[in-house]
């Protein structure tokens, strides 16, 4: 009753205006809160760091980058802090579902900007390549190259991933065609197309590049020079027995060290021999990325003493299977050839 009396004696004030003021303040606070949520998600995306933590409960020591950043910002933002404390748990807009929705919205905005710039430039090139993700699903990456109208610089923008259920020429061509239609990109404005050198992409007899020219007649096919150079180097190495055997040994060594039991000893040996340095991992060879071969040789050279120590330990160990593998590698591994290849391959990285 006292509060009501106080309200009634305030000059030029009505209940409706007070309610309207409170509503406006609530809307303003909510908008500020959502803006912070979006900015934190955007920051994590730009920095390429994960948002979620392993445990996000109140008792967790580390709730993940997203929630920890929200807490950090709230320490200097009274409005944000009040919202975090006042909002019910089911409407805090900090769940992984909201994070994914914000990321999806941001991605849509980025794609929209890219497509606007492409249409503004009018002519563009397409690049596509397929790869397998961590869930063993084939994905086709789709990239656009164009000249920016604002500063006349060449822009290369990733547009999207397409789940590739089929890897034959008709299926891959249809994925490209559907992607162009989805983002309202005119196929008649494609001036070139670039893929790897595999036959399904580069072949002239009803392969992807010829099928694309059926709806994009100006799309000149340009083979990836990086892939061409890689194929030449790989085939050249196979014709040199000493080099081929050295790379085969590197692959055997990688498999041996990567087994859980040996890998644990390998890391321990590095810490023991080089306590002031961060332990290194061996790199797997790749037939499609030549630079991976240099990385593989270089990693072995830098951890050679630790590798020898591991091999010697398992050579005399009770695990007979690992002992046989270790003895085989020990008699084949040669520090001189590794140093030579490390020097040669450093010129091709």
C-alpha positions in Angstrom: 0.0 0.0 0.0 2.9 2.3 0.8 4.5 1.6 -2.6 1.2 2.3 -4.4 0.8 5.6 -2.5 4.3 6.6 -3.4 3.6 5.9 -7.1 0.3 7.9 -7.0 1.9 11.1 -5.7 4.8 11.2 -8.2 4.2 14.1 -10.6 3.6 13.4 -14.3 4.0 9.7 -13.8 1.5 6.9 -14.5 1.6 3.2 -13.9 1.6 2.6 -17.7 4.6 4.8 -18.2 6.5 3.1 -15.4 5.7 -0.3 -16.8 6.7 0.9 -20.3 10.0 2.2 -18.9 10.8 -1.1 -17.1 9.9 -3.0 -20.3 12.3 -0.8 -22.3 15.1 -1.4 -19.8 14.5 -5.1 -19.9 14.6 -5.2 -23.7 17.8 -3.1 -23.7 19.5 -5.4 -21.1 18.4 -8.5 -23.1 19.8 -7.1 -26.3 23.1 -6.3 -24.6 23.3 -9.8 -23.2 22.7 -11.4 -26.6 25.3 -9.1 -28.2 27.9 -10.3 -25.7 26.9 -14.0 -26.4 27.4 -13.4 -30.2 30.7 -11.6 -29.7 32.1 -14.4 -27.5 31.1 -17.0 -30.1 32.5 -14.9 -32.9 35.8 -14.4 -30.9 36.2 -18.2 -30.4 35.4 -18.8 -34.1 38.0 -16.2 -35.3 40.6 -17.6 -32.9 39.8 -21.2 -34.0 39.4 -22.4 -30.4 36.7 -24.7 -29.0 33.7 -23.3 -27.3 32.6 -26.1 -25.0 34.4 -27.6 -22.0 34.6 -31.2 -21.0 32.5 -30.4 -17.9 30.4 -27.2 -17.7 28.7 -27.6 -14.3 29.0 -25.1 -11.5 31.6 -27.2 -9.7 33.8 -27.6 -12.8 37.2 -25.9 -12.6 37.2 -25.1 -16.3 33.9 -24.7 -18.0 35.3 -24.2 -21.5 36.3 -21.1 -23.5 32.8 -19.8 -24.1 31.5 -19.9 -20.5 34.9 -18.8 -19.0 34.9 -15.8 -21.3 31.4 -14.9 -20.3 32.4 -15.0 -16.7 35.5 -12.9 -17.4 33.5 -10.2 -19.2 30.8 -10.1 -16.5 33.4 -9.1 -14.0 33.6 -5.7 -15.6 30.0 -5.5 -16.9 27.3 -5.1 -14.2 24.5 -5.6 -16.7 25.9 -8.8 -18.0 26.6 -10.1 -14.5 23.1 -9.3 -13.4 21.6 -11.1 -16.4 23.8 -14.2 -15.8 22.7 -14.4 -12.2 19.0 -13.5 -12.8 18.1 -15.6 -15.9 16.7 -19.1 -15.3 19.0 -21.9 -16.2 16.9 -23.0 -19.1 17.0 -19.5 -20.8 20.7 -18.4 -20.3 21.4 -18.7 -24.1 24.7 -20.4 -23.3 23.9 -24.0 -24.3 25.7 -25.8 -27.1 22.4 -25.6 -29.1 22.5 -21.8 -29.0 26.2 -21.7 -29.7 25.6 -23.8 -32.8 22.7 -21.6 -33.9 24.8 -18.5 -33.5 27.6 -20.1 -35.5 25.2 -21.1 -38.2 23.8 -17.5 -38.4 27.3 -16.1 -38.6 28.3 -18.6 -41.3 25.2 -17.6 -43.3 26.1 -14.0 -43.0 29.7 -14.6 -44.2 28.5 -16.7 -47.1 26.0 -14.0 -48.1 28.8 -11.4 -48.1 31.1 -13.7 -50.2 28.3 -14.3 -52.7 27.6 -10.6 -52.9 31.2 -9.9 -53.7 31.4 -12.6 -56.3 28.3 -11.4 -58.1 29.6 -7.9 -57.9 32.9 -9.0 -59.5 30.7 -11.1 -62.0 33.4 -13.5 -63.2 34.9 -16.1 -60.9 36.7 -19.5 -60.7 35.8 -22.6 -58.7 38.1 -25.0 -56.8 36.9 -28.3 -55.5 38.5 -31.2 -53.7 37.2 -34.2 -51.7 38.6 -35.5 -48.5 37.6 -37.8 -45.6 36.8 -36.2 -42.3 37.4 -37.6 -38.8 34.1 -39.5 -38.9 35.2 -41.3 -42.1 32.6 -39.4 -44.2 33.7 -38.0 -47.6 33.4 -34.2 -47.9 33.9 -32.0 -50.9 35.3 -28.6 -50.2 34.1 -25.8 -52.4 36.2 -22.6 -52.9 35.6 -19.5 -55.0 38.3 -17.2 -56.5 37.4 -13.8 -57.8 38.8 -10.2 -58.1 37.5 -7.8 -55.4 35.8 -4.7 -57.0 36.9 -2.5 -54.1 40.7 -2.9 -54.2 41.2 -5.2 -57.3 42.9 -7.9 -55.2 42.4 -11.6 -55.8 40.2 -13.2 -53.2 40.1 -17.0 -52.5 37.2 -17.8 -50.2 36.1 -21.2 -48.8 32.3 -21.4 -49.3 31.1 -24.7 -48.0 31.5 -28.4 -47.4 29.3 -30.8 -49.3 28.7 -34.3 -48.0 29.8 -36.5 -50.9 27.9 -39.8 -50.8 29.1 -40.6 -54.3 32.6 -40.1 -55.7 31.9 -40.8 -59.4 32.0 -38.1 -62.0 28.2 -37.6 -62.3 27.7 -37.3 -58.5 30.6 -34.8 -58.0 29.4 -32.7 -61.0 25.9 -32.6 -59.5 27.3 -31.5 -56.1 29.1 -28.6 -57.9 25.9 -27.7 -59.9 23.7 -27.8 -56.8 26.1 -25.7 -54.8 26.2 -23.0 -57.5 22.4 -23.0 -57.5 22.1 -22.9 -53.7 24.2 -19.7 -53.5 22.8 -18.1 -56.6 26.0 -18.1 -58.5 25.7 -17.9 -62.3 27.6 -20.9 -64.0 27.9 -18.9 -67.2 30.3 -16.5 -65.3 32.7 -19.3 -64.3 36.0 -18.7 -66.2 38.0 -21.6 -64.8 37.8 -24.7 -62.7 40.6 -26.3 -60.7 40.8 -29.8 -59.2 43.5 -32.4 -58.5 44.9 -34.6 -61.2 42.8 -37.7 -60.5 41.2 -39.2 -63.6 37.6 -38.8 -62.2 38.2 -35.0 -62.0 40.7 -34.3 -64.9 39.8 -36.9 -67.5 38.5 -35.6 -70.8 36.0 -38.4 -71.5 32.8 -37.5 -69.5 34.8 -36.7 -66.3 34.0 -33.8 -63.9 35.8 -31.1 -65.8 34.1 -32.0 -69.1 30.7 -32.3 -67.5 31.0 -28.9 -65.8 31.7 -27.3 -69.2 28.2 -28.5 -70.3 26.6 -25.9 -68.0 29.6 -23.6 -67.7 31.1 -23.4 -71.2 33.8 -20.8 -70.3 35.2 -22.8 -67.4 38.7 -23.7 -68.6 40.1 -26.6 -66.6 43.4 -25.9 -64.8 45.1 -28.8 -63.1 46.5 -28.2 -59.6 50.3 -27.6 -60.1 51.0 -28.6 -56.6 49.4 -32.0 -57.2 51.3 -32.4 -60.5 54.6 -31.6 -58.8 53.8 -34.0 -56.0 53.0 -36.9 -58.4 56.2 -36.3 -60.3 58.3 -36.3 -57.1 56.5 -39.4 -55.8 57.0 -41.4 -59.0 60.6 -40.2 -59.3 61.4 -41.4 -55.8 59.9 -44.9 -56.6 62.5 -45.3 -59.3 65.4 -44.8 -56.9 65.7 -47.9 -54.7 67.7 -46.3 -51.9 65.2 -43.4 -51.6 62.2 -45.7 -51.8 63.6 -48.0 -49.1 64.3 -45.0 -46.9 60.7 -43.7 -47.1 59.4 -47.2 -46.6 61.5 -47.4 -43.4 60.1 -44.1 -42.2 56.6 -45.4 -42.6 57.5 -48.6 -40.7 59.1 -46.5 -38.0 56.0 -44.3 -37.7 53.8 -47.3 -37.2 56.1 -48.8 -34.6 56.4 -45.6 -32.6 52.7 -44.9 -32.8 51.6 -48.0 -31.0 50.4 -47.0 -27.5 53.0 -48.9 -25.5 56.0 -47.7 -27.6 54.7 -44.2 -27.9 54.6 -43.8 -24.2 58.2 -44.8 -23.9 59.1 -42.5 -26.8 57.7 -39.4 -25.1 59.4 -40.4 -21.8 62.8 -40.8 -23.5 62.5 -37.3 -25.0 61.7 -35.8 -21.6 64.6 -37.7 -20.1 67.2 -36.8 -22.8 65.9 -33.2 -23.5 64.1 -32.0 -20.3 64.0 -28.4 -21.5 62.4 -29.2 -24.9 58.8 -30.0 -25.8 58.4 -33.6 -26.9 57.9 -34.0 -30.7 55.7 -36.4 -32.5 56.7 -38.3 -35.6 54.8 -37.4 -38.8 53.0 -39.8 -41.1 54.0 -39.9 -44.7 51.6 -38.7 -47.4 51.4 -39.5 -51.1 49.3 -36.4 -51.8 51.3 -33.8 -49.7 55.0 -33.8 -50.5 55.8 -31.4 -47.7 54.6 -34.1 -45.2 57.7 -36.2 -46.3 60.0 -33.4 -45.3 58.2 -33.1 -42.0 58.5 -36.8 -41.4 62.2 -36.9 -42.1 62.8 -33.7 -40.1 61.0 -35.1 -37.0 63.0 -38.3 -37.1 66.3 -36.4 -37.4 65.4 -34.2 -34.4 64.4 -37.1 -32.2 67.0 -39.6 -33.5 68.7 -40.2 -30.1 65.3 -40.8 -28.4 64.3 -43.2 -31.2 67.5 -45.2 -30.9 67.0 -45.4 -27.1 63.4 -46.7 -27.6 64.5 -49.3 -30.2 67.3 -50.5 -27.9 64.9 -50.9 -25.0 62.4 -52.9 -26.9 65.2 -54.8 -28.7 66.0 -56.6 -25.4 62.5 -56.5 -24.0 60.1 -59.3 -23.1 57.6 -58.4 -25.8 58.9 -60.7 -28.5 56.7 -59.2 -31.3 58.0 -55.6 -30.6 61.5 -57.0 -30.1 61.5 -58.4 -33.6 60.2 -55.1 -35.1 62.8 -53.1 -33.1 65.7 -55.3 -34.3 64.5 -55.0 -37.9 64.4 -51.2 -37.7 67.6 -51.0 -35.8 69.6 -52.7 -38.5 68.0 -50.6 -41.3 68.0 -47.1 -39.8 70.9 -44.9 -40.9 71.5 -41.4 -39.5 73.6 -40.4 -42.6 70.8 -41.0 -45.1 68.3 -39.3 -42.9 70.4 -36.2 -42.7 70.9 -36.2 -46.5 67.2 -36.5 -47.2 66.4 -33.9 -44.6 68.7 -31.4 -46.4 67.4 -32.3 -49.9 63.7 -32.2 -48.9 64.1 -28.9 -47.1 64.4 -27.4 -50.6 61.0 -28.7 -51.6 58.9 -27.7 -48.6 
